[in-house]
Structures are given as C-alpha cells and as structure tokens.
Amino acid sequence: AYKVGVWVSGVPEQDFFFELSLEWLMNGMANTWEPFLLGCGVVGISAGLIGFCAIHLIWRGMISWKWRTRRKI
C-alpha cells in the first residue's frame, strides 16, 4: 500500500525499518503516513471493485448454467 501511495502521489520513496511498537508508530510513521493512507484507499477500492465484478460474473454464470440445465429436463 505504501508503494502504491508513493506512486500515485509522486512523493519520493523513503526507506524505513518497520518495528511493531508504540514508539515506532508515534515517530516512524510521521513521514510515511500520507502515502500509506492514500495507498490503502487505492488498494482497498481496487480490490473491492475487482471482487465485486468477479462475484457478479460468477453469479451470472451460475444462474445461466442452472437456467440452461433446467430447460433440458
């Protein structure tokens, strides 16, 4: 998500070491939160749209398959 946010916003990428601690979240995220948040939004919306379209196509395929098999009987 961070790399997508950097790519979309055009901000130069910064190297950082992730550490799961409160101190890192308070200090380390100070420079990286904006592209990370933007990337999360872009990735989330993209994944949602792709998932919605995939489920919609699968649903239509199943309904048409069931409708065709029902007519043959």
Distance bins in CASP14 RR format, pairs under 12 A and 6 or more apart:
PFRMAT RR
TARGET T0000
AUTHOR 0000-0000-0000
RMODE 2
METHOD distances of the structure
MODEL  1
1 7 0 0 0 0 0 1 0 0 0 0 0
1 8 0 0 0 0 0 1 0 0 0 0 0
1 32 0 0 0 0 0 1 0 0 0 0 0
1 33 0 0 0 0 0 1 0 0 0 0 0
1 34 0 0 0 0 0 1 0 0 0 0 0
1 35 0 0 0 0 1 0 0 0 0 0 0
1 36 1 0 1 0 0 0 0 0 0 0 0
1 37 0 0 0 0 1 0 0 0 0 0 0
1 38 0 0 0 0 1 0 0 0 0 0 0
1 39 1 0 1 0 0 0 0 0 0 0 0
1 40 1 0 1 0 0 0 0 0 0 0 0
1 41 1 0 0 1 0 0 0 0 0 0 0
1 42 1 0 0 1 0 0 0 0 0 0 0
1 43 1 0 1 0 0 0 0 0 0 0 0
1 44 0 0 0 0 1 0 0 0 0 0 0
1 45 0 0 0 0 0 1 0 0 0 0 0
1 46 0 0 0 0 0 1 0 0 0 0 0
1 47 0 0 0 0 0 1 0 0 0 0 0
2 8 0 0 0 0 0 1 0 0 0 0 0
2 9 0 0 0 0 0 1 0 0 0 0 0
2 11 0 0 0 0 0 1 0 0 0 0 0
2 13 0 0 0 0 1 0 0 0 0 0 0
2 14 0 0 0 0 1 0 0 0 0 0 0
2 15 0 0 0 0 0 1 0 0 0 0 0
2 16 0 0 0 0 1 0 0 0 0 0 0
2 18 0 0 0 0 1 0 0 0 0 0 0
2 29 0 0 0 0 0 1 0 0 0 0 0
2 31 0 0 0 0 0 1 0 0 0 0 0
2 32 1 0 0 1 0 0 0 0 0 0 0
2 33 0 0 0 0 1 0 0 0 0 0 0
2 34 0 0 0 0 0 1 0 0 0 0 0
2 35 1 0 1 0 0 0 0 0 0 0 0
2 36 1 0 1 0 0 0 0 0 0 0 0
2 37 0 0 0 0 1 0 0 0 0 0 0
2 38 0 0 0 0 1 0 0 0 0 0 0
2 39 1 0 0 1 0 0 0 0 0 0 0
2 40 0 0 0 0 1 0 0 0 0 0 0
2 41 0 0 0 0 0 1 0 0 0 0 0
2 42 0 0 0 0 0 1 0 0 0 0 0
2 43 0 0 0 0 0 1 0 0 0 0 0
3 9 0 0 0 0 0 1 0 0 0 0 0
3 10 0 0 0 0 0 1 0 0 0 0 0
3 11 0 0 0 0 0 1 0 0 0 0 0
3 13 1 0 0 1 0 0 0 0 0 0 0
3 14 0 0 0 0 0 1 0 0 0 0 0
3 32 0 0 0 0 0 1 0 0 0 0 0
3 35 0 0 0 0 1 0 0 0 0 0 0
3 36 0 0 0 0 1 0 0 0 0 0 0
3 38 0 0 0 0 0 1 0 0 0 0 0
3 39 0 0 0 0 1 0 0 0 0 0 0
3 40 0 0 0 0 0 1 0 0 0 0 0
3 42 0 0 0 0 0 1 0 0 0 0 0
3 43 0 0 0 0 1 0 0 0 0 0 0
4 10 0 0 0 0 0 1 0 0 0 0 0
4 11 0 0 0 0 0 1 0 0 0 0 0
4 13 0 0 0 0 0 1 0 0 0 0 0
4 35 0 0 0 0 1 0 0 0 0 0 0
4 36 0 0 0 0 1 0 0 0 0 0 0
4 37 0 0 0 0 0 1 0 0 0 0 0
4 38 1 0 0 1 0 0 0 0 0 0 0
4 39 1 0 1 0 0 0 0 0 0 0 0
4 40 0 0 0 0 1 0 0 0 0 0 0
4 41 0 0 0 0 1 0 0 0 0 0 0
4 42 1 0 1 0 0 0 0 0 0 0 0
4 43 1 0 1 0 0 0 0 0 0 0 0
4 44 0 0 0 0 1 0 0 0 0 0 0
4 45 0 0 0 0 0 1 0 0 0 0 0
4 46 0 0 0 0 1 0 0 0 0 0 0
4 47 0 0 0 0 0 1 0 0 0 0 0
5 11 1 0 0 1 0 0 0 0 0 0 0
5 12 0 0 0 0 0 1 0 0 0 0 0
5 13 0 0 0 0 1 0 0 0 0 0 0
5 32 0 0 0 0 1 0 0 0 0 0 0
5 33 0 0 0 0 0 1 0 0 0 0 0
5 34 0 0 0 0 1 0 0 0 0 0 0
5 35 1 0 1 0 0 0 0 0 0 0 0
5 36 1 0 0 1 0 0 0 0 0 0 0
5 37 0 0 0 0 1 0 0 0 0 0 0
5 38 1 0 1 0 0 0 0 0 0 0 0
5 39 1 1 0 0 0 0 0 0 0 0 0
5 40 0 0 0 0 1 0 0 0 0 0 0
5 41 0 0 0 0 1 0 0 0 0 0 0
5 42 1 0 0 1 0 0 0 0 0 0 0
5 43 0 0 0 0 1 0 0 0 0 0 0
5 44 0 0 0 0 0 1 0 0 0 0 0
5 46 0 0 0 0 0 1 0 0 0 0 0
6 12 1 0 0 1 0 0 0 0 0 0 0
6 13 1 0 1 0 0 0 0 0 0 0 0
6 14 0 0 0 0 1 0 0 0 0 0 0
6 15 0 0 0 0 0 1 0 0 0 0 0
6 16 0 0 0 0 0 1 0 0 0 0 0
6 31 0 0 0 0 0 1 0 0 0 0 0
6 32 0 0 0 0 1 0 0 0 0 0 0
6 34 0 0 0 0 1 0 0 0 0 0 0
6 35 1 0 1 0 0 0 0 0 0 0 0
6 36 0 0 0 0 1 0 0 0 0 0 0
6 37 0 0 0 0 0 1 0 0 0 0 0
6 38 0 0 0 0 1 0 0 0 0 0 0
6 39 0 0 0 0 1 0 0 0 0 0 0
6 42 0 0 0 0 0 1 0 0 0 0 0
7 13 0 0 0 0 1 0 0 0 0 0 0
7 35 0 0 0 0 1 0 0 0 0 0 0
7 38 0 0 0 0 1 0 0 0 0 0 0
7 39 0 0 0 0 1 0 0 0 0 0 0
7 42 0 0 0 0 1 0 0 0 0 0 0
7 43 0 0 0 0 0 1 0 0 0 0 0
8 34 0 0 0 0 0 1 0 0 0 0 0
8 35 1 0 0 1 0 0 0 0 0 0 0
8 36 0 0 0 0 0 1 0 0 0 0 0
8 37 0 0 0 0 0 1 0 0 0 0 0
8 38 1 0 1 0 0 0 0 0 0 0 0
8 39 1 0 0 1 0 0 0 0 0 0 0
8 40 0 0 0 0 0 1 0 0 0 0 0
8 41 0 0 0 0 1 0 0 0 0 0 0
8 42 1 0 1 0 0 0 0 0 0 0 0
8 43 0 0 0 0 0 1 0 0 0 0 0
8 45 0 0 0 0 0 1 0 0 0 0 0
8 46 0 0 0 0 0 1 0 0 0 0 0
9 32 0 0 0 0 0 1 0 0 0 0 0
9 33 0 0 0 0 0 1 0 0 0 0 0
9 34 1 0 0 1 0 0 0 0 0 0 0
9 35 1 0 1 0 0 0 0 0 0 0 0
9 36 0 0 0 0 0 1 0 0 0 0 0
9 37 0 0 0 0 0 1 0 0 0 0 0
9 38 1 0 1 0 0 0 0 0 0 0 0
9 39 0 0 0 0 1 0 0 0 0 0 0
9 41 0 0 0 0 0 1 0 0 0 0 0
9 42 0 0 0 0 1 0 0 0 0 0 0
10 34 0 0 0 0 0 1 0 0 0 0 0
10 35 0 0 0 0 1 0 0 0 0 0 0
10 38 0 0 0 0 1 0 0 0 0 0 0
10 39 0 0 0 0 0 1 0 0 0 0 0
11 31 0 0 0 0 1 0 0 0 0 0 0
11 32 0 0 0 0 1 0 0 0 0 0 0
11 33 0 0 0 0 0 1 0 0 0 0 0
11 34 1 0 0 1 0 0 0 0 0 0 0
11 35 1 0 1 0 0 0 0 0 0 0 0
11 36 0 0 0 0 0 1 0 0 0 0 0
11 37 0 0 0 0 0 1 0 0 0 0 0
11 38 0 0 0 0 1 0 0 0 0 0 0
11 39 0 0 0 0 0 1 0 0 0 0 0
12 31 0 0 0 0 0 1 0 0 0 0 0
12 32 0 0 0 0 0 1 0 0 0 0 0
12 35 0 0 0 0 1 0 0 0 0 0 0
13 31 0 0 0 0 0 1 0 0 0 0 0
13 32 0 0 0 0 1 0 0 0 0 0 0
13 35 0 0 0 0 1 0 0 0 0 0 0
13 36 0 0 0 0 0 1 0 0 0 0 0
14 28 0 0 0 0 0 1 0 0 0 0 0
14 29 0 0 0 0 0 1 0 0 0 0 0
14 30 0 0 0 0 0 1 0 0 0 0 0
14 31 1 0 1 0 0 0 0 0 0 0 0
14 32 1 0 0 1 0 0 0 0 0 0 0
14 33 0 0 0 0 0 1 0 0 0 0 0
14 34 0 0 0 0 0 1 0 0 0 0 0
14 35 0 0 0 0 1 0 0 0 0 0 0
14 36 0 0 0 0 0 1 0 0 0 0 0
15 28 0 0 0 0 0 1 0 0 0 0 0
15 31 0 0 0 0 0 1 0 0 0 0 0
15 32 0 0 0 0 0 1 0 0 0 0 0
16 24 0 0 0 0 1 0 0 0 0 0 0
16 27 0 0 0 0 0 1 0 0 0 0 0
16 28 1 0 0 1 0 0 0 0 0 0 0
16 29 0 0 0 0 1 0 0 0 0 0 0
16 30 0 0 0 0 0 1 0 0 0 0 0
16 31 1 0 0 1 0 0 0 0 0 0 0
16 32 1 0 0 1 0 0 0 0 0 0 0
16 33 0 0 0 0 0 1 0 0 0 0 0
16 35 0 0 0 0 0 1 0 0 0 0 0
16 36 0 0 0 0 0 1 0 0 0 0 0
17 24 0 0 0 0 1 0 0 0 0 0 0
17 28 0 0 0 0 1 0 0 0 0 0 0
17 32 0 0 0 0 0 1 0 0 0 0 0
18 24 1 0 0 1 0 0 0 0 0 0 0
18 25 0 0 0 0 0 1 0 0 0 0 0
18 28 0 0 0 0 1 0 0 0 0 0 0
18 29 0 0 0 0 1 0 0 0 0 0 0
18 32 0 0 0 0 1 0 0 0 0 0 0
18 36 0 0 0 0 0 1 0 0 0 0 0
19 25 0 0 0 0 1 0 0 0 0 0 0
19 26 0 0 0 0 0 1 0 0 0 0 0
19 27 0 0 0 0 0 1 0 0 0 0 0
19 28 0 0 0 0 1 0 0 0 0 0 0
19 29 0 0 0 0 0 1 0 0 0 0 0
20 28 0 0 0 0 0 1 0 0 0 0 0
20 29 0 0 0 0 0 1 0 0 0 0 0
21 27 0 0 0 0 1 0 0 0 0 0 0
21 28 0 0 0 0 1 0 0 0 0 0 0
21 29 0 0 0 0 0 1 0 0 0 0 0
22 28 0 0 0 0 0 1 0 0 0 0 0
22 29 0 0 0 0 0 1 0 0 0 0 0
23 29 0 0 0 0 0 1 0 0 0 0 0
23 30 0 0 0 0 0 1 0 0 0 0 0
24 30 0 0 0 0 0 1 0 0 0 0 0
24 31 0 0 0 0 0 1 0 0 0 0 0
24 32 0 0 0 0 0 1 0 0 0 0 0
25 32 0 0 0 0 0 1 0 0 0 0 0
25 33 0 0 0 0 1 0 0 0 0 0 0
25 36 0 0 0 0 0 1 0 0 0 0 0
26 33 0 0 0 0 0 1 0 0 0 0 0
27 33 0 0 0 0 0 1 0 0 0 0 0
28 36 0 0 0 0 0 1 0 0 0 0 0
29 35 0 0 0 0 0 1 0 0 0 0 0
29 36 1 0 0 1 0 0 0 0 0 0 0
29 37 0 0 0 0 1 0 0 0 0 0 0
30 36 0 0 0 0 0 1 0 0 0 0 0
32 38 0 0 0 0 0 1 0 0 0 0 0
32 39 0 0 0 0 0 1 0 0 0 0 0
32 40 0 0 0 0 0 1 0 0 0 0 0
33 39 0 0 0 0 0 1 0 0 0 0 0
33 40 0 0 0 0 0 1 0 0 0 0 0
34 40 0 0 0 0 0 1 0 0 0 0 0
34 41 0 0 0 0 0 1 0 0 0 0 0
35 41 0 0 0 0 0 1 0 0 0 0 0
35 42 0 0 0 0 0 1 0 0 0 0 0
35 43 0 0 0 0 0 1 0 0 0 0 0
36 42 0 0 0 0 0 1 0 0 0 0 0
36 43 0 0 0 0 0 1 0 0 0 0 0
37 43 0 0 0 0 0 1 0 0 0 0 0
37 44 0 0 0 0 0 1 0 0 0 0 0
38 44 0 0 0 0 0 1 0 0 0 0 0
38 45 0 0 0 0 0 1 0 0 0 0 0
39 45 0 0 0 0 1 0 0 0 0 0 0
39 46 0 0 0 0 1 0 0 0 0 0 0
39 47 0 0 0 0 0 1 0 0 0 0 0
40 46 0 0 0 0 0 1 0 0 0 0 0
40 47 0 0 0 0 0 1 0 0 0 0 0
41 47 0 0 0 0 1 0 0 0 0 0 0
41 48 0 0 0 0 0 1 0 0 0 0 0
41 49 0 0 0 0 0 1 0 0 0 0 0
42 48 0 0 0 0 0 1 0 0 0 0 0
42 49 0 0 0 0 0 1 0 0 0 0 0
43 49 0 0 0 0 0 1 0 0 0 0 0
43 50 0 0 0 0 0 1 0 0 0 0 0
44 50 0 0 0 0 1 0 0 0 0 0 0
44 51 0 0 0 0 0 1 0 0 0 0 0
44 52 0 0 0 0 0 1 0 0 0 0 0
45 51 0 0 0 0 0 1 0 0 0 0 0
45 52 0 0 0 0 0 1 0 0 0 0 0
46 52 0 0 0 0 0 1 0 0 0 0 0
46 53 0 0 0 0 0 1 0 0 0 0 0
47 53 0 0 0 0 0 1 0 0 0 0 0
47 54 0 0 0 0 0 1 0 0 0 0 0
48 54 0 0 0 0 1 0 0 0 0 0 0
48 55 0 0 0 0 1 0 0 0 0 0 0
48 56 0 0 0 0 0 1 0 0 0 0 0
49 55 0 0 0 0 0 1 0 0 0 0 0
49 56 0 0 0 0 0 1 0 0 0 0 0
50 56 0 0 0 0 0 1 0 0 0 0 0
50 57 0 0 0 0 0 1 0 0 0 0 0
51 57 0 0 0 0 1 0 0 0 0 0 0
51 58 0 0 0 0 1 0 0 0 0 0 0
51 59 0 0 0 0 0 1 0 0 0 0 0
52 58 0 0 0 0 0 1 0 0 0 0 0
52 59 0 0 0 0 0 1 0 0 0 0 0
53 59 0 0 0 0 0 1 0 0 0 0 0
53 60 0 0 0 0 0 1 0 0 0 0 0
54 60 0 0 0 0 0 1 0 0 0 0 0
54 61 0 0 0 0 0 1 0 0 0 0 0
55 61 0 0 0 0 0 1 0 0 0 0 0
55 62 0 0 0 0 0 1 0 0 0 0 0
56 62 0 0 0 0 0 1 0 0 0 0 0
56 63 0 0 0 0 0 1 0 0 0 0 0
57 63 0 0 0 0 0 1 0 0 0 0 0
57 64 0 0 0 0 0 1 0 0 0 0 0
58 64 0 0 0 0 0 1 0 0 0 0 0
58 65 0 0 0 0 0 1 0 0 0 0 0
59 65 0 0 0 0 0 1 0 0 0 0 0
59 66 0 0 0 0 0 1 0 0 0 0 0
60 66 0 0 0 0 0 1 0 0 0 0 0
60 67 0 0 0 0 0 1 0 0 0 0 0
61 67 0 0 0 0 1 0 0 0 0 0 0
61 68 0 0 0 0 1 0 0 0 0 0 0
61 69 0 0 0 0 0 1 0 0 0 0 0
62 68 0 0 0 0 0 1 0 0 0 0 0
62 69 0 0 0 0 0 1 0 0 0 0 0
63 69 0 0 0 0 0 1 0 0 0 0 0
63 70 0 0 0 0 0 1 0 0 0 0 0
64 70 0 0 0 0 0 1 0 0 0 0 0
64 71 0 0 0 0 0 1 0 0 0 0 0
65 71 0 0 0 0 0 1 0 0 0 0 0
65 72 0 0 0 0 0 1 0 0 0 0 0
66 72 0 0 0 0 0 1 0 0 0 0 0
66 73 0 0 0 0 0 1 0 0 0 0 0
67 73 0 0 0 0 0 1 0 0 0 0 0
END
